[in-house]
Amino acid sequence: MGKNQETTHIPAPWALTGSGYILLFRFTHEFVRDKCRVPKALEKSFSGGLGTVIYADYLSSDAGPYRELLFIPGTFDFSGRRYYSITRIYVSTPQSVAAGRENWGIPKELATFDAVRDESGMERIRVTAHGRLVAELKFTSMEIGLPVTSALVPPSLRTLAHTGEDGVLLTAPKARGAVAPARTLEIRTDEELFPPVDQVRRIATVRIPHFFMVFPPAVIA
């Protein structure tokens, strides 16, 4: 991959299609403080709420196809307003790293992804970085999903907040697709590179067999 490709700015909005898995949790303040290595600016502002791990396989985007593994502990207090914030995220291409940081202040890091599905329908996702395992996840799921849309969710509940060079950047993605029941068979993580979510009871796991998402330009809070 050439240097010019890696450094070309890819502005928002982005339109993305793909599939993935969503794991829901409710993390304690102690877990977030002791295990999650959140950015210093957010260390004392965790507000609770639902947390999530998301794996996405983007078949198309403005930055081309790529894969992603992200962690959201829950909401954080930003001057009296609560927003969700991605505190750990790995993606498979340098274009997504650079543009994610520049467009939305999302702290993306580069990693290698390997995803395989065996004859039984089990899917294994393995993420490595710096020669080390970041995370390995194994899933089974139903193939048929029910339609869902973010239009039913108020923008305030799907707004992400991240700190950029110009201040706090807010963006409220929109999505539609399908959701199917899934089961997490195994999670392994390197605690220095990704939170040890295997230590926390999961509320639910779902598979997103297909989705269409729009990530709009960020607004400075």
C-alpha contacts under 8 A as a table, 3 or more apart, distances in Angstrom:
res1	aa1	res2	aa2	distance
1	M	5	Q	6.74
1	M	6	E	7.23
2	G	5	Q	5.33
2	G	6	E	6.51
3	K	6	E	5.13
3	K	7	T	6.40
4	N	7	T	5.37
4	N	8	T	6.01
5	Q	8	T	5.56
5	Q	95	Q	7.26
6	E	94	P	5.72
6	E	95	Q	5.19
6	E	98	A	7.70
7	T	95	Q	6.94
7	T	98	A	7.05
8	T	95	Q	7.54
9	H	98	A	7.73
9	H	99	A	6.27
10	I	62	D	7.06
10	I	63	A	6.68
10	I	95	Q	7.97
10	I	99	A	5.84
11	P	14	W	7.60
11	P	99	A	7.13
11	P	103	N	6.42
11	P	217	P	7.80
12	A	103	N	6.42
12	A	215	F	6.90
12	A	216	P	5.78
12	A	217	P	4.84
12	A	218	A	7.98
13	P	214	V	6.77
13	P	215	F	5.42
13	P	216	P	4.28
13	P	217	P	5.31
14	W	61	S	6.47
14	W	62	D	5.49
14	W	214	V	5.62
14	W	215	F	5.10
14	W	216	P	6.56
15	A	60	S	7.99
15	A	61	S	5.63
15	A	62	D	6.39
15	A	212	F	7.29
15	A	213	M	5.76
15	A	214	V	4.57
15	A	215	F	6.55
16	L	58	Y	6.53
16	L	59	L	7.60
16	L	60	S	5.53
16	L	61	S	4.35
16	L	62	D	7.20
16	L	212	F	5.74
16	L	213	M	5.09
16	L	214	V	6.29
17	T	58	Y	5.67
17	T	59	L	5.73
17	T	60	S	5.36
17	T	61	S	6.70
17	T	210	H	7.20
17	T	211	F	5.52
17	T	212	F	4.55
17	T	213	M	6.31
18	G	56	A	7.02
18	G	57	D	5.49
18	G	58	Y	4.32
18	G	59	L	4.86
18	G	60	S	6.86
18	G	209	P	7.74
18	G	210	H	5.44
18	G	211	F	5.55
18	G	212	F	6.95
19	S	56	A	5.86
19	S	57	D	5.40
19	S	58	Y	6.66
19	S	59	L	7.86
19	S	207	R	7.77
19	S	208	I	5.30
19	S	209	P	4.92
19	S	210	H	4.59
19	S	211	F	6.10
20	G	54	I	7.30
20	G	55	Y	5.31
20	G	56	A	4.29
20	G	57	D	5.78
20	G	207	R	5.87
20	G	208	I	5.05
20	G	209	P	6.53
20	G	210	H	7.65
21	Y	54	I	5.77
21	Y	55	Y	5.25
21	Y	56	A	6.65
21	Y	205	T	7.15
21	Y	206	V	5.73
21	Y	207	R	4.37
21	Y	208	I	5.72
22	I	52	T	6.82
22	I	53	V	6.01
22	I	54	I	4.66
22	I	55	Y	6.66
22	I	205	T	5.75
22	I	206	V	5.39
22	I	207	R	6.38
22	I	208	I	7.57
23	L	52	T	5.43
23	L	53	V	5.14
23	L	54	I	6.35
23	L	202	R	7.02
23	L	203	I	7.63
23	L	204	A	5.90
23	L	205	T	4.49
23	L	206	V	6.65
24	L	50	L	6.78
24	L	51	G	5.89
24	L	52	T	4.65
24	L	53	V	6.79
24	L	202	R	6.00
24	L	203	I	5.36
24	L	204	A	5.28
24	L	205	T	6.37
25	F	50	L	5.88
25	F	51	G	4.97
25	F	52	T	5.81
25	F	200	V	7.41
25	F	201	R	6.88
25	F	202	R	5.04
25	F	203	I	5.27
25	F	204	A	7.41
26	R	48	G	7.58
26	R	49	G	6.47
26	R	50	L	5.00
26	R	51	G	5.50
26	R	74	G	7.77
26	R	202	R	7.79
26	R	203	I	7.46
27	F	31	F	6.27
27	F	32	V	6.72
27	F	48	G	7.08
27	F	49	G	7.86
27	F	50	L	7.41
27	F	51	G	6.45
27	F	73	P	6.59
27	F	74	G	7.56
27	F	200	V	7.38
28	T	31	F	5.20
28	T	32	V	6.40
28	T	48	G	7.16
29	H	32	V	5.22
29	H	33	R	6.03
29	H	46	F	7.04
29	H	48	G	7.07
30	E	33	R	5.05
30	E	34	D	5.88
30	E	35	K	7.98
31	F	34	D	5.28
31	F	35	K	5.34
31	F	36	C	6.90
32	V	35	K	5.59
32	V	36	C	4.92
32	V	37	R	7.45
32	V	38	V	7.46
32	V	46	F	7.87
32	V	73	P	6.78
33	R	36	C	6.35
33	R	37	R	7.13
33	R	38	V	7.64
33	R	43	E	6.90
34	D	37	R	7.25
35	K	191	E	7.41
35	K	195	P	5.97
35	K	196	P	7.07
36	C	73	P	7.89
36	C	194	F	7.39
36	C	195	P	5.03
36	C	196	P	7.95
37	R	195	P	7.79
38	V	42	L	6.41
38	V	43	E	6.06
38	V	87	T	5.65
38	V	88	R	7.78
39	P	42	L	5.49
39	P	43	E	6.37
39	P	87	T	6.81
40	K	43	E	5.16
41	A	44	K	7.69
42	L	45	S	5.26
42	L	46	F	6.75
42	L	76	F	7.02
43	E	46	F	6.84
45	S	76	F	5.28
45	S	77	D	5.11
45	S	78	F	7.59
46	F	74	G	7.39
46	F	75	T	6.19
46	F	76	F	4.42
46	F	77	D	6.43
47	S	74	G	7.11
47	S	75	T	5.28
47	S	76	F	4.99
47	S	77	D	6.22
47	S	82	R	7.35
48	G	73	P	7.68
48	G	74	G	5.34
48	G	75	T	5.61
48	G	76	F	7.38
49	G	74	G	5.10
49	G	75	T	6.01
50	L	73	P	7.38
50	L	74	G	5.20
50	L	75	T	7.72
51	G	71	F	7.77
51	G	72	I	5.38
51	G	73	P	4.48
51	G	74	G	4.34
51	G	75	T	7.98
52	T	71	F	5.94
52	T	72	I	5.20
52	T	73	P	6.49
52	T	74	G	7.43
53	V	69	L	7.30
53	V	70	L	5.70
53	V	71	F	4.68
53	V	72	I	6.46
54	I	68	E	7.86
54	I	69	L	5.75
54	I	70	L	5.35
54	I	71	F	6.66
55	Y	67	R	7.61
55	Y	68	E	5.67
55	Y	69	L	4.56
55	Y	70	L	6.64
56	A	67	R	5.73
56	A	68	E	5.15
56	A	69	L	6.57
57	D	65	P	7.85
57	D	66	Y	6.35
57	D	67	R	4.54
57	D	68	E	6.52
58	Y	61	S	6.75
58	Y	65	P	5.36
58	Y	66	Y	5.30
58	Y	67	R	5.79
58	Y	68	E	7.89
59	L	64	G	7.73
59	L	65	P	4.88
59	L	66	Y	6.91
60	S	63	A	7.87
60	S	64	G	5.48
60	S	65	P	4.71
60	S	66	Y	7.69
61	S	64	G	4.85
61	S	65	P	5.99
63	A	95	Q	6.16
63	A	96	S	6.16
66	Y	91	V	6.87
66	Y	92	S	5.54
66	Y	93	T	6.19
66	Y	96	S	7.69
67	R	91	V	5.54
67	R	92	S	5.34
67	R	93	T	7.93
67	R	113	F	6.97
68	E	89	I	7.12
68	E	90	Y	5.61
68	E	91	V	4.35
68	E	92	S	6.58
69	L	89	I	5.65
69	L	90	Y	5.27
69	L	91	V	6.56
70	L	86	I	6.83
70	L	87	T	7.87
70	L	88	R	5.69
70	L	89	I	4.12
70	L	90	Y	6.35
71	F	86	I	5.82
71	F	87	T	6.17
71	F	88	R	5.22
71	F	89	I	6.27
71	F	195	P	7.92
72	I	84	Y	6.96
72	I	85	S	5.95
72	I	86	I	4.71
72	I	87	T	6.02
72	I	88	R	7.33
73	P	84	Y	7.96
73	P	85	S	7.61
73	P	86	I	7.60
73	P	87	T	7.43
74	G	84	Y	5.69
74	G	85	S	7.17
75	T	82	R	5.77
75	T	83	Y	5.02
75	T	84	Y	4.27
75	T	85	S	6.60
76	F	82	R	5.36
76	F	83	Y	5.56
76	F	84	Y	6.20
76	F	85	S	7.02
77	D	80	G	5.82
77	D	81	R	5.57
77	D	82	R	4.66
77	D	83	Y	6.73
78	F	81	R	5.11
78	F	82	R	6.01
78	F	83	Y	7.11
83	Y	156	S	7.60
83	Y	157	L	7.41
83	Y	158	R	7.98
83	Y	159	T	6.16
83	Y	160	L	5.86
83	Y	161	A	5.89
84	Y	158	R	7.47
84	Y	159	T	6.60
84	Y	160	L	4.99
84	Y	161	A	6.19
85	S	160	L	5.37
85	S	161	A	5.26
85	S	162	H	6.11
86	I	89	I	6.94
86	I	106	I	6.83
86	I	107	P	7.62
86	I	160	L	7.57
86	I	162	H	7.49
87	T	107	P	7.03
88	R	107	P	6.84
88	R	108	K	7.31
88	R	194	F	6.97
89	I	107	P	6.57
89	I	108	K	5.10
89	I	109	E	6.24
90	Y	108	K	5.56
90	Y	109	E	4.75
90	Y	110	L	5.59
90	Y	111	A	5.80
91	V	94	P	7.92
91	V	96	S	6.79
91	V	97	V	6.71
91	V	108	K	6.60
91	V	109	E	6.19
91	V	110	L	5.27
91	V	111	A	5.79
91	V	112	T	7.75
92	S	96	S	7.66
92	S	110	L	5.76
92	S	111	A	5.29
92	S	112	T	5.62
92	S	113	F	6.38
93	T	96	S	5.52
93	T	97	V	6.61
93	T	110	L	6.47
93	T	111	A	7.79
94	P	97	V	4.92
94	P	98	A	6.19
94	P	110	L	6.42
95	Q	98	A	5.39
95	Q	99	A	6.08
96	S	99	A	5.27
96	S	100	G	5.64
96	S	108	K	7.74
97	V	100	G	5.36
97	V	101	R	6.32
97	V	107	P	7.90
97	V	108	K	5.04
97	V	109	E	5.97
97	V	110	L	6.49
98	A	101	R	5.45
98	A	102	E	6.19
98	A	108	K	7.82
99	A	102	E	5.00
99	A	103	N	5.65
100	G	103	N	5.44
100	G	104	W	5.76
100	G	105	G	6.46
100	G	106	I	5.41
100	G	107	P	7.36
100	G	108	K	6.48
101	R	104	W	5.78
101	R	105	G	4.33
101	R	106	I	4.83
101	R	107	P	5.80
101	R	108	K	6.48
101	R	164	G	7.76
102	E	105	G	5.83
102	E	106	I	7.92
102	E	164	G	7.77
103	N	106	I	7.97
103	N	217	P	6.85
103	N	218	A	6.71
104	W	162	H	6.85
104	W	164	G	7.23
104	W	169	L	6.05
104	W	170	L	7.40
104	W	171	T	7.25
104	W	217	P	7.39
104	W	218	A	5.64
105	G	162	H	5.29
105	G	163	T	5.65
105	G	164	G	4.65
105	G	165	E	7.90
105	G	169	L	6.62
106	I	162	H	6.11
106	I	163	T	7.93
110	L	129	A	7.10
111	A	127	V	6.52
111	A	128	T	5.64
111	A	129	A	4.72
111	A	130	H	7.87
112	T	127	V	5.65
112	T	128	T	5.22
112	T	129	A	6.29
113	F	125	I	7.11
113	F	126	R	5.79
113	F	127	V	4.68
113	F	128	T	6.64
114	D	124	R	8.00
114	D	125	I	5.78
114	D	126	R	5.11
114	D	127	V	6.51
115	A	123	E	7.02
115	A	124	R	5.61
115	A	125	I	4.44
115	A	126	R	6.34
116	V	123	E	5.65
116	V	124	R	5.45
116	V	125	I	6.77
117	R	121	G	5.98
117	R	122	M	5.49
117	R	123	E	4.18
117	R	124	R	6.33
118	D	121	G	5.49
118	D	122	M	5.58
118	D	123	E	6.59
119	E	122	M	7.42
121	G	140	T	6.20
121	G	141	S	7.65
122	M	138	K	6.79
122	M	139	F	5.58
122	M	140	T	4.79
122	M	141	S	7.83
123	E	138	K	5.61
123	E	139	F	5.21
123	E	140	T	6.35
124	R	136	E	7.13
124	R	137	L	5.73
124	R	138	K	4.41
124	R	139	F	6.52
125	I	136	E	5.62
125	I	137	L	5.24
125	I	138	K	6.42
126	R	133	L	7.60
126	R	134	V	7.83
126	R	135	A	6.02
126	R	136	E	4.41
126	R	137	L	6.58
127	V	133	L	6.17
127	V	134	V	5.38
127	V	135	A	5.32
127	V	136	E	6.29
128	T	131	G	6.45
128	T	132	R	5.41
128	T	133	L	4.42
128	T	134	V	5.01
128	T	135	A	7.07
129	A	132	R	5.39
129	A	133	L	6.53
129	A	134	V	6.36
132	R	190	D	7.91
133	L	136	E	7.48
133	L	189	T	7.00
133	L	190	D	6.27
134	V	189	T	5.55
134	V	190	D	5.30
134	V	193	L	5.63
134	V	194	F	6.06
135	A	187	I	7.11
135	A	188	R	5.44
135	A	189	T	4.22
135	A	190	D	6.49
135	A	194	F	7.01
136	E	186	E	7.70
136	E	187	I	5.69
136	E	188	R	5.12
136	E	189	T	6.49
137	L	184	T	7.43
137	L	185	L	7.56
137	L	186	E	5.59
137	L	187	I	4.63
137	L	188	R	6.61
138	K	184	T	6.01
138	K	185	L	5.23
138	K	186	E	5.14
138	K	187	I	6.72
139	F	182	A	6.88
139	F	183	R	5.59
139	F	184	T	4.71
139	F	185	L	5.42
139	F	186	E	7.38
140	T	182	A	5.71
140	T	183	R	5.34
140	T	184	T	6.81
140	T	185	L	7.26
141	S	180	A	7.02
141	S	181	P	5.92
141	S	182	A	3.97
141	S	183	R	6.09
141	S	206	V	7.70
141	S	207	R	6.60
142	M	145	G	7.52
142	M	180	A	5.95
142	M	181	P	5.93
142	M	182	A	6.37
142	M	207	R	7.99
143	E	180	A	6.82
143	E	209	P	7.21
144	I	180	A	6.16
144	I	209	P	7.95
145	G	178	A	5.07
145	G	179	V	4.68
145	G	180	A	4.20
145	G	181	P	7.72
145	G	208	I	7.56
145	G	209	P	6.97
146	L	178	A	5.03
146	L	179	V	5.30
146	L	180	A	6.45
147	P	176	R	7.57
147	P	177	G	5.67
147	P	178	A	4.24
147	P	179	V	6.48
148	V	176	R	5.73
148	V	177	G	5.51
148	V	178	A	5.39
148	V	179	V	6.75
149	T	152	L	6.35
149	T	175	A	5.90
149	T	176	R	4.18
149	T	177	G	6.46
150	S	153	V	5.22
150	S	174	K	5.76
150	S	175	A	5.36
150	S	176	R	6.21
151	A	154	P	7.38
151	A	174	K	7.24
151	A	175	A	7.79
153	V	157	L	6.62
153	V	158	R	7.07
154	P	157	L	5.55
154	P	158	R	6.94
155	P	158	R	5.26
155	P	159	T	5.95
155	P	172	A	6.11
156	S	159	T	5.44
156	S	172	A	7.84
158	R	172	A	5.60
158	R	173	P	6.88
159	T	170	L	6.45
159	T	171	T	5.44
159	T	172	A	4.16
159	T	173	P	7.09
160	L	170	L	5.63
160	L	171	T	5.39
160	L	172	A	6.16
161	A	168	V	6.41
161	A	169	L	5.56
161	A	170	L	4.69
161	A	171	T	6.78
162	H	168	V	5.59
162	H	169	L	5.30
162	H	170	L	6.80
163	T	166	D	7.93
163	T	167	G	5.65
163	T	168	V	4.44
163	T	169	L	5.96
164	G	167	G	5.22
164	G	168	V	5.92
164	G	169	L	6.26
166	D	169	L	7.90
166	D	220	I	7.33
167	G	220	I	6.46
167	G	221	A	7.19
168	V	220	I	5.74
168	V	221	A	5.47
169	L	218	A	5.54
169	L	219	V	5.53
169	L	220	I	4.74
169	L	221	A	6.08
170	L	218	A	5.19
170	L	219	V	5.07
170	L	220	I	6.20
170	L	221	A	6.43
171	T	215	F	7.31
171	T	216	P	6.44
171	T	217	P	6.68
171	T	218	A	4.80
171	T	219	V	6.43
172	A	215	F	7.14
172	A	216	P	7.00
173	P	213	M	6.95
173	P	214	V	5.69
173	P	215	F	4.73
173	P	216	P	6.40
174	K	213	M	5.60
174	K	214	V	5.26
174	K	215	F	6.79
175	A	211	F	6.83
175	A	212	F	5.55
175	A	213	M	4.15
175	A	214	V	6.35
176	R	211	F	5.61
176	R	212	F	5.48
176	R	213	M	6.58
177	G	208	I	7.25
177	G	209	P	7.82
177	G	210	H	5.56
177	G	211	F	4.01
177	G	212	F	6.16
178	A	208	I	5.69
178	A	209	P	6.25
178	A	210	H	6.02
178	A	211	F	6.58
179	V	206	V	6.44
179	V	207	R	5.76
179	V	208	I	4.73
179	V	209	P	6.68
180	A	206	V	5.63
180	A	207	R	5.11
180	A	208	I	6.31
180	A	209	P	7.26
181	P	205	T	6.87
181	P	206	V	4.85
181	P	207	R	6.22
182	A	205	T	5.38
182	A	206	V	4.67
182	A	207	R	5.62
183	R	205	T	5.83
183	R	206	V	7.32
184	T	187	I	7.54
184	T	205	T	6.53
187	I	197	V	7.68
187	I	198	D	5.72
188	R	196	P	7.59
188	R	198	D	6.84
189	T	193	L	7.60
189	T	194	F	6.08
189	T	195	P	7.07
189	T	196	P	5.81
189	T	197	V	7.87
189	T	198	D	7.88
190	D	193	L	5.41
190	D	194	F	5.87
190	D	195	P	7.60
190	D	196	P	7.24
191	E	194	F	5.27
191	E	195	P	5.40
191	E	196	P	5.48
192	E	195	P	7.47
196	P	199	Q	5.93
196	P	200	V	7.90
197	V	200	V	5.38
198	D	201	R	7.42
202	R	205	T	7.52
208	I	211	F	6.83
